[in-house]
Structure formats: structure tokens, C-alpha cells
Amino acid sequence: MGAEVGATTSVFPYSESMRSYLVATGRAHVARACDKAQHAGFLAADPSCEYDQHIRIDLSKLEPHLKCVGKRPPL
């Protein structure tokens, strides 16, 4: 979603929501690796980090937009 607000880089901390998403999409092995990295002190912001701008996006208001790509079936 960073492109929608003109960002060239977006940073998202690892969270329980990300873990659930990874597991639900068949990537439990990635979630386990992230869990280990998080417990080792990685995947978190540096205590003294500073950001130019913070943008919060209310994901509850988003609607999915689906498109089908490919050949149209014969009529």
C-alpha cells in the first residue's frame, strides 16, 4: 500500500497478524523463521529510530478489487 501514498519504501514490524497471515497462506515455515528472528531481537524498530512520516491505514475500510486476466471463454 505504500505506492498508494507515494512511498518508495514501507516498513512494517512483524506482528501476530503477519504470523497468522503467513500460516494461513501456507508459509508456516516462514512464520517460524520470523518467530525465531523476533525472539533473537530482530524484526523490531531500533529504540532510537526516527521516521520522516507516519501514515496509518484503516484496513477495515478496504474492499478487495478482483480482476480476471486471460482469454474470454467462447460464447
LOSE-126690 format. One record per residue (C-alpha): residue in three letters; x, y, z. Coordinates in nm, 3 decimals. Each point is the difference from the previous one (the first is absolute). Example, Ala and Ser with C-alpha at 12.3 -4.5 7.8 and 13.67 -1.06 7.14 Angstrom:
2
<r "ALA",<1.230,-0.450,0.780>>
<r "SER",<0.137,0.344,-0.066>>
# end
This chain:
75
<r "MET",<0.000,0.000,0.000>>
<r "GLY",<0.299,0.228,0.014>>
<r "ALA",<-0.031,0.077,-0.370>>
<r "GLU",<-0.351,0.138,0.056>>
<r "VAL",<0.140,0.271,0.228>>
<r "GLY",<0.310,0.065,-0.211>>
<r "ALA",<0.247,-0.184,0.222>>
<r "THR",<0.308,-0.159,-0.150>>
<r "THR",<0.056,-0.211,0.311>>
<r "SER",<-0.238,-0.136,0.261>>
<r "VAL",<0.098,-0.157,0.330>>
<r "PHE",<-0.232,-0.229,0.191>>
<r "PRO",<0.098,-0.163,0.330>>
<r "TYR",<-0.056,-0.373,0.030>>
<r "SER",<-0.319,-0.067,0.195>>
<r "GLU",<-0.244,-0.273,0.095>>
<r "SER",<-0.217,0.107,-0.294>>
<r "MET",<0.290,-0.057,-0.238>>
<r "ARG",<0.064,-0.338,0.159>>
<r "SER",<-0.365,-0.102,-0.045>>
<r "TYR",<0.008,0.113,-0.363>>
<r "LEU",<0.316,-0.198,-0.074>>
<r "VAL",<-0.146,-0.314,0.157>>
<r "ALA",<-0.334,0.043,-0.180>>
<r "THR",<0.175,0.036,-0.336>>
<r "GLY",<0.205,-0.316,0.038>>
<r "ARG",<0.321,0.164,0.119>>
<r "ALA",<0.020,-0.125,0.357>>
<r "HIS",<0.372,-0.068,-0.051>>
<r "VAL",<0.052,0.373,-0.066>>
<r "ALA",<-0.205,0.087,0.311>>
<r "ARG",<0.218,-0.232,0.209>>
<r "ALA",<0.316,0.165,-0.136>>
<r "CYS",<-0.145,0.344,0.078>>
<r "ASP",<-0.096,-0.112,0.349>>
<r "LYS",<0.360,-0.110,0.063>>
<r "ALA",<0.139,0.325,-0.140>>
<r "GLN",<-0.240,0.203,0.212>>
<r "HIS",<0.094,-0.188,0.317>>
<r "ALA",<0.367,0.068,-0.083>>
<r "GLY",<-0.071,0.373,-0.001>>
<r "PHE",<-0.042,0.052,-0.374>>
<r "LEU",<-0.308,0.120,-0.197>>
<r "ALA",<-0.060,0.291,0.235>>
<r "ALA",<0.069,0.371,-0.032>>
<r "ASP",<0.321,0.136,0.148>>
<r "PRO",<-0.074,0.176,0.330>>
<r "SER",<0.135,0.332,-0.130>>
<r "CYS",<-0.140,-0.019,-0.353>>
<r "GLU",<-0.165,0.304,-0.156>>
<r "TYR",<-0.242,0.009,-0.293>>
<r "ASP",<-0.076,0.288,-0.235>>
<r "GLN",<-0.368,-0.081,-0.001>>
<r "HIS",<-0.244,-0.245,0.158>>
<r "ILE",<-0.307,-0.099,-0.200>>
<r "ARG",<-0.269,-0.218,0.153>>
<r "ILE",<-0.232,-0.185,-0.235>>
<r "ASP",<-0.332,-0.132,0.130>>
<r "LEU",<-0.007,-0.344,-0.162>>
<r "SER",<-0.358,-0.059,0.112>>
<r "LYS",<-0.122,0.246,-0.266>>
<r "LEU",<0.180,-0.167,-0.293>>
<r "GLU",<-0.198,-0.198,-0.253>>
<r "PRO",<0.160,-0.266,-0.219>>
<r "HIS",<0.019,0.076,-0.372>>
<r "LEU",<0.021,-0.311,-0.214>>
<r "LYS",<0.081,-0.019,-0.369>>
<r "CYS",<0.011,-0.300,-0.226>>
<r "VAL",<0.278,-0.008,-0.255>>
<r "GLY",<0.015,-0.233,-0.295>>
<r "LYS",<-0.206,-0.115,-0.293>>
<r "ARG",<-0.374,0.037,0.009>>
<r "PRO",<-0.181,-0.334,-0.033>>
<r "PRO",<-0.194,-0.053,-0.325>>
<r "LEU",<-0.363,0.105,0.005>>
# end
